[in-house]
């Protein structure tokens, strides 16, 4: 009985701490773009197509 109670308690706590994902793809895209615009303010948006070469001048 004690094992069952412990198992139920552990599963209940795991379920309580797992949060569902509420973000939409549009919100994720907006956050992603905002982060990179702040991190690399001098990089034009169209230059991101070049990958790491757009933000690292030494790699060019």
RAGIDA-V480437 format. One line per field, one symbol per residue. ss: DSSP state (2 for helix, 1 for strand, 0 for the rest). Layout:
ss = ???
This chain:
ss = 022222222222222220000000222222222222222000002222222222000000
